[in-house]
Amino acid sequence: MEMNYDETVLHQLEEELNVKILPGTEIMLDVGSHHFVKSSNTSDRVLVPQPSDNKSDPLNWSPFWKFAALTGSTMVSFAQGFGPLALAPIFPQLIAAFDTDLAGAIQFTGIAILVLGFSNFIWVPISTSFGRRPVLLASTLICLGSCIWRAQATTYASFMGASVLNGIGAGPAETLQPQIITDIMFLHDRGVYNTLYFAMYFGSIMVGPIVSGPMSAAVGFRNFWWLNVAMHGFIFVYLLFLFPETKWHRMHPDEMRAKGLLGPTKTPSDEKVGGIQNTEDKDLEKVTTLQGMPDLSHSATAARDPFLGKGTPNKQQFKLFQSNAHPFKSILLDLWVPWKLFAFPIVEFASFVVSWSASSFLTLNLTQSEVFANPPYNFSPNAVGYTNFAILIGAGIGLATAGPLSDWVSMRATRRNRGIREPEMRLPSMIPYVLIMILGNLIVGFGYTNQWDWKPIVIIGYTCAGIQVAALPSIASTYAVDSYKPVAGSVFVSITVNKNVWGYGFSVFITPWILKSGYLPPIMTNMCLITLWCSCGIIFFYFGKTFRNWTRNSSVHRL
């Protein structure tokens, strides 16, 4: 659970509820004698995780500071995704400028994708050891420098080097915002905000070609990169003054016990079901656990956490980085944990769903110029870029529906399950988006092959691609994070590495494959793989808790 309970309390809750409480299982309503901090004095909804009574706890921040932090991290995700995959409409200009062919121009995108994924083996350890703020600031500066380099590059090798640097700097776009969402948002809101993240990140990849095509046609492709320089410069200034550190240490029960804040763990036979004797020790009452917890009925919630929704960051949270007593240990752990997570079925499931869902969008990004710039369409670079409006509108539909739908499905199942939430409860919300994904791929695949009119291909096929790429990755990744919250950053490193290795490979072989076999085989193969991985959600819906039980004693839950 995410509420820092010791073994004594867990055993009592399990006996009262007659249910096995595993990491990822959350109690969303008061249970018997156990009362928790609510979202308000008039709500029965328990806050997960339970906030501390510290004014600077990010969970207690006022709406202004939460909005400021999310705005900053969202702008970073958008700007860092905006440039690297915006090259499709300007491939003809890049081919002419750097004396290469289409396959060579596509590698500017493919290499950036590959480096971007593996760069998170640098960024996530830094974010865990020294905070989210230094990562956002440093990566923004690197992206700014790489865009200046791109604007001034005169040779193929030079532009490729700038692409590599851009990929390194853009890594946090794929891993950091989910960590920040976990830092400052309660469980019942995370589905919406994770969908917002995916919609904005993939939306930036959709908007990039819309801007790069017309802008390059009007003033040259180099000025597109100067636009990126201006964006990163503005974001750096914003982060410096309006993004406080969101990383907040919440003590594990073992750590509390080591510091004398909890008594020794009792065995179930020593416990009395139905309640715990209250203690007079005031220090114990300050700890957000159920041992010695006072009554937290509606009238007592505000007194328990007077800063809920009113908190502000302190000066320490605006430092360039946070101190760490054991930085090398943290860094080494973060280098190892993502590889360890590949052995966890839930993380592997999320990685595959995200990877192949994203590759469905990548297919359109890499083929749109080749298809629509040639007969029978003969679109200009501007018109090719404008086709991404359909994908962007689809992403907006996914944003508006997927997060609320998954949260509603989860909450409805939670109420039917006596207030006990399991991460698997959000998986059924994937069903409509899998059907939309299949429809979109069928229309694009057969439309490309048979040279249909552009309208159904773009209006229906591209829109469906936007809907599914905003929805399926957010639902699958939120499921994985809900199951392994202490290592949310490492979960996204695992997902990103898997996604970007596949994306790089796809960018290398899709052009030769299309030249040999046409558009239908690669698009249908990719569609079938997405359907296969998403269908595994049926297995995880029924047996996901069993998989979590296999890893319940893993050290990742104590990091």
Sequence and secondary structure as in RCSB ss.txt:
>XXXX:A:sequence
MEMNYDETVLHQLEEELNVKILPGTEIMLDVGSHHFVKSSNTSDRVLVPQPSDNKSDPLNWSPFWKFAALTGSTM
VSFAQGFGPLALAPIFPQLIAAFDTDLAGAIQFTGIAILVLGFSNFIWVPISTSFGRRPVLLASTLICLGSCIWR
AQATTYASFMGASVLNGIGAGPAETLQPQIITDIMFLHDRGVYNTLYFAMYFGSIMVGPIVSGPMSAAVGFRNFW
WLNVAMHGFIFVYLLFLFPETKWHRMHPDEMRAKGLLGPTKTPSDEKVGGIQNTEDKDLEKVTTLQGMPDLSHSA
TAARDPFLGKGTPNKQQFKLFQSNAHPFKSILLDLWVPWKLFAFPIVEFASFVVSWSASSFLTLNLTQSEVFANP
PYNFSPNAVGYTNFAILIGAGIGLATAGPLSDWVSMRATRRNRGIREPEMRLPSMIPYVLIMILGNLIVGFGYTN
QWDWKPIVIIGYTCAGIQVAALPSIASTYAVDSYKPVAGSVFVSITVNKNVWGYGFSVFITPWILKSGYLPPIMT
NMCLITLWCSCGIIFFYFGKTFRNWTRNSSVHRL
>XXXX:A:secstr
  S   HHHHHHHHHHHTS   TT EE S BTTB   BSSTT   B SS   S TT GGGB HHHHHHHHHHHHH
HHHHHHHTTT  GGGHHHHHHHHT  HHHHHHHHHHHHHHHHHTHHHHHHHHHHH HHHHHHHHHHHHHHHHHHH
HH  SHHHHHHHHHHHHHHTGGGGTHHHHHHHHHS HHHHHHHHHHHHHHHHHHHHHHHHHHHHHHHHH HHHHH
HHHHHHHHHHHHHHHHH          HHHHHHTTSS     GGG  TT       HHHHTSSSSTT    SHHH
HHHH TTTTTB   GGGGSSS   SSHHHHHHHHHHHHHHHTTSHHHHHHHHHHHHHHHHHHHHHHHHHHHHTST
TT   HHHHHHTHHHHHHHHHHHHHHHHHHHHHHHHHHHHHTTTEE GGGGGGGGHHHHHHHHHHHHHHHHHHHH
T  HHIIIIIIIHHHHHHHHHHHHHHHHHHHHHSGGGHHHHHHHHHHHHHHHHHHHHHHHHHHHHHH SHHHHHH
HHHHHHHHHHHHHHHHHHHHHHHHHTTT GGGG 
